[in-house]
Amino acid sequence: MPVTPCHGTGDKDAGTIMEALLAPAGRTDPFPLYAEAHRMGPVSAIADGLFLVCGYAAVNQVLRDPGFGLPDTAPRRREETDTAGDDALRSMNRSILRANPPDHERMRSLISQVFTPRRIISMRPAIEDAVDELLDRLGEAGADGRPADFMNEFAFPLPVTVICELLGVPRADRHRFRPLATDLTEALELSDATVAPGPADAAVRELGGYFTHLIDERRAAPGDDLVSVLVAVRDADDGRLSDEELLANLILLLVAGFETTTNLLGNGLAILFDHPGASAALRSEEIAISAFVEEVLRYDSPVQVTTRLARASGLVVEGIPIPEGSDVILLIGAANRDPHRYRDPDRFDPARSDIKPLSFGAGPHICIGNSLARLEASVAFRRLLARFPTLSAAPAPARTRRDRLVLRGYETLPVTGRRRLPHQKGARDV
């Protein structure tokens, strides 16, 4: 949902904060602006029919309340859809990401057949093998003390490997997805200033062509993967899944399956560099890896913003009436740092109790792969710290952030250090 803040009839302070968040400086460091939003209150009007929600309880309520949903996604007339960005947006609108009841529940129940707790747990050995292989690759990239880019060598390929194994995407094809995901996810940003609809459309067309071919292959030779399961459902011809929905959800699962996890891994390592005491506490097991991952999700969420539409009358959030038809901007990153929910919220503290970040959402639209992302991060950080005891941020080149507000992560994160080789004494450079 592109957002153009308006100050004419609403709360000028809320509009100013939203405008600042959409600017380059706000995308780089939104946290001071979140603190300003909290001082105004959990819910503020930006303009008539447009609200900013930053409080933890308020964001949690909106995410769970069936009175809030997504805009209707019914197909429009062709002349209304021949604009840049429509291919990407139409694809998202046919997936569980943007669906309302009853379509959302229908599609999600089918996809959930693969994302069962038992199946996620069973993937741990494969995740461990992938982590070890990529840590070797990270070490080789940084041999002789050269800086190695953690994002390129590890944070991106790990979740791609895992989600592609789940989907049944051949190993040889996986290298092509990173640039396509980068282009496609720009369509999720709120500001026209950061959206490049042409590349997003091209990305969804290329991904659509790829999955159309893979669907045909799995139809001819089914396997034990998500594509085969959904193809079988589609071919049952019982109306549970259309051709467009099948394709849109496969594209969404591929992209969403690694974008947020990649950001979680990069954000977490950067936090360890900025808080060296946390690394020592993790290695000594004073702090559990799971608690560390939850605090990373709270402190620097991979997803910072989402939106909802008031689809019912009489809605009230934290005492503020939200008229039917109003757009609501949910600052997830701010909710995770709400001083009414967490003491000293701007301090990274994995020892704090009752960490329940909203980073993967809540309610019916909670990220279907959140357990898988948490498992990948837990395995990755445990083995990373064991293999590279002196890992540190490279003095040059400097780490760089992606220029995004909604999906927050690093573009590059150069590292140096020394690693322990498995089953051997000594160390090598990374």
Stockholm file with secondary structure:
# STOCKHOLM 1.0

chainA/1-430         MPVTPCHGTGDKDAGTIMEALLAPAGRTDPFPLYAEAHRMGPVSAIADGLFLVCGYAAVNQVLRDPGFGLPDTAPRRREETDTAGDDALRSMNRSILRANPPDHERMRSLISQVFTPRRIISMRPAIEDAVDELLDRLGEAGADGRPADFMNEFAFPLPVTVICELLGVPRADRHRFRPLATDLTEALELSDATVAPGPADAAVRELGGYFTHLIDERRAAPGDDLVSVLVAVRDADDGRLSDEELLANLILLLVAGFETTTNLLGNGLAILFDHPGASAALRSEEIAISAFVEEVLRYDSPVQVTTRLARASGLVVEGIPIPEGSDVILLIGAANRDPHRYRDPDRFDPARSDIKPLSFGAGPHICIGNSLARLEASVAFRRLLARFPTLSAAPAPARTRRDRLVLRGYETLPVTGRRRLPHQKGARDV
#=GR chainA/1-430 SS CCCCCCCSSSCHHHHHHHHHHHSHHHHHCCHHHHHHHHHHCSEEEEETTEEEECCHHHHHHHHHCTTEECCCCCCCCHHHHCSTTHHHHHHHHTSTTSCCTTHHHHHHHHHTTTSCHHHHHHTHHHHHHHHHHHHHHHHHHTGGGCCEEHIIIIITHHHHHHHHHHHTCCGGGGGGHHHHHHHHHGGGCSCGGGCCHHHHHHHHHHHHHHHHHHHHHHHHSCCSSHHHHHHHHHHTTSSSCCHHHHHHHHHHHHHHHHHHHHHHHHHHHHHHHHCHHHHHHHHTTSSCHHHHHHHHHHHSCSBCEEEEEECSSSEEETTEEECTTCEEEEEHHHHTTCTTTSSSTTSCCTTCSCCCCCTTCCGGGSCTTHHHHHHHHHHHHHHHHHHCTTCEECSSSCCEECSCSSBCCEEECEEECEEECTTCSSEEEC
#=GC SS_cons         CCCCCCCSSSCHHHHHHHHHHHSHHHHHCCHHHHHHHHHHCSEEEEETTEEEECCHHHHHHHHHCTTEECCCCCCCCHHHHCSTTHHHHHHHHTSTTSCCTTHHHHHHHHHTTTSCHHHHHHTHHHHHHHHHHHHHHHHHHTGGGCCEEHIIIIITHHHHHHHHHHHTCCGGGGGGHHHHHHHHHGGGCSCGGGCCHHHHHHHHHHHHHHHHHHHHHHHHSCCSSHHHHHHHHHHTTSSSCCHHHHHHHHHHHHHHHHHHHHHHHHHHHHHHHHCHHHHHHHHTTSSCHHHHHHHHHHHSCSBCEEEEEECSSSEEETTEEECTTCEEEEEHHHHTTCTTTSSSTTSCCTTCSCCCCCTTCCGGGSCTTHHHHHHHHHHHHHHHHHHCTTCEECSSSCCEECSCSSBCCEEECEEECEEECTTCSSEEEC
//
